Amino acid sequence: MLTRFDHAVIAVPDLDAAVSAYRGMGFEVTLGGRHPDRGSHNAIIRFGLTYLELISVHDHREAIESGESGRVLVDYLARGGGLAGFVLAGTAIADQASRIRKLGLAAELVAMRRARPDGSSFSWRIVAPGGVQWRRPWPFLIEWETPDAERLRSESPGVHANGACGVSTVGIAVRDLDAALPLYRDALLLAEGGSLTRSDLRAYGRRFVIGETDLHLLAPDGEGPLAVQIAERGEGPFELSLRFHPPTAGSGDAR
């Protein structure tokens, strides 16, 4: 069962430069560590159990040899990077994997680990529909083996000077809305929140909700900004809105 939005992943060509840039934007950023045998490393912007992950590649050969996800990540970084994926957390995600396979997509459970700078490590299992984590019009799923309380002791929620406190919305570009819906409805069993229209993107879609986060599936309604986005960068997440603590007068989201 999927229970919450876990994190969004932003691919950055240079991790140290990205850490400095995000700190300059008012985020508290901590170094995460390395993913053994995958050639990647990361930094974390934590709001609680939900967080943003800045990911980059420190060993291109290792990343490419790790499999299709590594090759997609290397290619995406070569084109500048950006929002690469998003992750939903739950328990017994083998059940979701079974439903995903019924839709004709590969969905294997894969064990992963992150070696932290202090010598400790976090471990988890993922299911990536289609076998690839990055730049796909759907999330991948995570089941944490390291308990939540232990992870929060090691990486406490940040106090962000800009007031950011969570992920409000993720926009996902899809070519064909009807083709994309079954995975969200029938395999992931996410709650639906109604239809969407985005005149600024010349797009329409459907809203899904998991915990405090909205997922907006958006398809082009003719030629327009979203159609250009898909032509240039393919399907997948393209827009991220954060939630902020209310200032002294009023509150709001920012993109």
Protein Blocks (a to p, Z undefined) as FASTA:
>chain_A
ZZbdfbdcdddfblklmmmmmmmnopacddfbdcehklpacddddfbjbccdddddfblk
lmmmnojklmmmmmmmmnnpaafbdcdddehklmmmmmmmmnopacdddddddddfkopa
cddddddehhiaghpabdcddddfbdfklmmmmmgcdddfklpabdfbdcdddfblmlmm
mmmmmmnopacebjaddfknopadddddehjbccdddddebjdfklmmmmmnogadfbdc
ddddddfeocdddZZ
